[in-house]
């Protein structure tokens, strides 16, 4: 999925993109992701003047992740807004402000796949949880505390006083 600056500038209009993008490559090293479906990309590229093209739209996808507390599967539907501005510059030109939101490119053809993958990764939940009241797993025996309880001693002892723990028993 790519657009060509000259083509959009000549049209002085918009170019529509609707594709499925496979994100398996970018999530393969993420241990918390069980499965990720292809992302449906619906974008529109428009010429805004000054060799600048604005690409905006939305990305939709489904992902199965492991709950960070109890490890059960969490189904997440992602509806991701997408907005990027690309400016065509000559290689010899100096870029004025590196803090602005414009992506400077020196090639007439821009591949949008890396930008779609980046937006997808940024919108993934950092700490997925199945529900706000998830109790997680017992740290000693591994029992899912949402399903049952265990008889493990879970009292926390201040490590500075741990030597005195057995004094009164």
Legacy VTK file of the C-alpha trace (Angstrom):
# vtk DataFile Version 3.0
C-alpha trace
ASCII
DATASET POLYDATA
POINTS 169 float
0.000 0.000 0.000
1.735 3.111 -1.196
1.001 6.435 -2.781
2.871 8.496 -5.318
3.283 12.231 -4.672
3.134 13.236 -8.350
-0.080 11.360 -8.902
-1.864 13.018 -5.960
-0.498 16.470 -6.816
-1.740 16.162 -10.419
-5.182 15.088 -9.264
-5.305 17.782 -6.576
-7.857 15.546 -5.008
-7.870 12.452 -2.897
-6.762 8.877 -3.219
-8.627 6.169 -1.287
-7.004 3.062 0.230
-8.933 0.078 1.563
-6.829 -2.973 2.303
-6.173 -5.727 4.791
-2.708 -5.437 6.340
-1.139 -8.479 7.976
0.459 -7.480 11.302
1.895 -10.892 12.217
5.450 -9.697 11.566
5.266 -6.840 14.081
3.584 -8.829 16.870
5.630 -12.029 16.589
7.932 -11.095 19.500
5.102 -9.976 21.794
4.478 -12.791 24.302
1.218 -11.226 25.537
-0.462 -11.447 22.105
-2.089 -14.779 21.375
-3.461 -13.945 17.913
-3.844 -10.827 15.828
-6.109 -10.622 12.815
-5.246 -8.589 9.769
-6.015 -4.911 10.192
-8.623 -3.357 7.922
-7.151 -0.090 6.670
-9.435 2.651 5.375
-7.336 5.717 4.488
-7.586 8.749 2.268
-4.561 10.654 0.951
-5.093 14.271 -0.093
-2.845 16.977 -1.424
-2.812 19.985 0.932
-0.302 22.167 -0.916
3.416 22.813 -0.673
4.390 19.261 -1.675
2.519 17.998 1.385
0.119 15.071 1.430
-2.161 14.353 4.369
-3.199 10.755 5.001
-6.041 10.152 7.411
-8.618 7.530 8.187
-9.006 4.591 10.515
-7.658 1.136 11.194
-9.820 -1.666 12.575
-8.552 -4.919 13.976
-9.079 -7.706 16.463
-6.477 -9.046 18.839
-6.445 -11.785 21.478
-4.145 -11.002 24.376
-3.328 -12.669 27.680
-4.628 -10.884 30.776
-1.634 -9.507 32.661
-3.101 -10.641 35.996
-4.705 -14.063 35.412
-3.474 -15.041 31.904
-6.974 -15.669 30.498
-7.666 -14.600 26.924
-8.802 -11.023 26.436
-10.544 -10.153 23.180
-9.884 -6.548 22.114
-11.403 -4.728 19.172
-9.152 -1.880 18.087
-10.578 1.163 16.314
-7.497 3.269 15.631
-7.530 6.793 14.195
-4.768 7.423 11.656
-3.410 10.831 10.690
-0.020 11.554 9.137
1.389 14.353 6.991
4.131 13.683 4.477
6.236 16.384 2.835
8.405 15.745 -0.187
11.824 17.369 0.216
15.003 17.240 -1.787
17.849 15.432 -0.131
19.971 18.565 -0.026
17.267 20.625 1.748
17.671 21.179 5.442
14.680 20.254 7.532
13.588 23.313 9.481
11.812 21.875 12.509
12.235 18.281 13.570
9.593 18.623 16.297
6.626 19.170 13.999
4.211 16.415 13.000
5.285 16.247 9.371
7.159 13.213 8.086
9.789 14.308 5.575
10.443 11.937 2.686
12.874 12.247 -0.201
11.264 9.634 -2.430
8.249 10.270 -4.647
6.668 6.949 -3.592
5.708 6.438 0.067
4.976 3.006 1.525
2.262 3.344 4.190
2.609 -0.167 5.663
5.305 0.752 8.267
3.175 3.691 9.456
0.082 1.467 9.739
2.077 -1.127 11.703
3.431 1.564 14.025
-0.053 2.975 14.688
-1.312 -0.547 15.434
1.486 -1.215 17.933
1.023 2.137 19.667
-2.688 1.499 20.247
-2.266 -1.976 21.747
-3.057 -2.019 25.468
0.179 -1.961 27.470
-1.339 -3.931 30.345
-4.358 -5.897 29.131
-6.782 -6.989 31.849
-9.859 -9.188 31.439
-11.901 -7.057 33.882
-11.179 -4.264 36.344
-11.901 -6.532 39.325
-9.518 -9.304 38.196
-7.802 -10.817 41.246
-5.040 -12.514 39.264
-3.086 -15.622 40.229
-1.790 -16.644 43.651
1.917 -15.834 43.786
2.712 -19.048 45.645
0.570 -21.817 44.123
-0.692 -20.253 40.864
-4.422 -20.694 41.568
-6.685 -18.379 39.565
-8.182 -16.277 42.372
-11.151 -15.283 40.170
-12.282 -18.926 40.100
-11.340 -20.235 43.556
-9.399 -19.371 46.665
-6.305 -21.026 48.074
-4.914 -21.526 51.567
-1.547 -19.895 50.947
-0.215 -17.399 53.468
-0.214 -14.123 51.574
0.644 -11.799 54.449
3.381 -9.388 53.498
6.146 -9.027 56.060
8.407 -6.025 56.053
11.829 -7.462 55.073
13.492 -5.444 57.847
11.366 -7.282 60.417
11.471 -10.721 58.787
14.018 -11.982 61.344
11.538 -11.280 64.160
8.676 -13.134 62.409
9.117 -16.390 64.319
9.686 -14.719 67.715
6.031 -14.785 68.841
5.040 -18.153 67.324
LINES 1 170
169 0 1 2 3 4 5 6 7 8 9 10 11 12 13 14 15 16 17 18 19 20 21 22 23 24 25 26 27 28 29 30 31 32 33 34 35 36 37 38 39 40 41 42 43 44 45 46 47 48 49 50 51 52 53 54 55 56 57 58 59 60 61 62 63 64 65 66 67 68 69 70 71 72 73 74 75 76 77 78 79 80 81 82 83 84 85 86 87 88 89 90 91 92 93 94 95 96 97 98 99 100 101 102 103 104 105 106 107 108 109 110 111 112 113 114 115 116 117 118 119 120 121 122 123 124 125 126 127 128 129 130 131 132 133 134 135 136 137 138 139 140 141 142 143 144 145 146 147 148 149 150 151 152 153 154 155 156 157 158 159 160 161 162 163 164 165 166 167 168
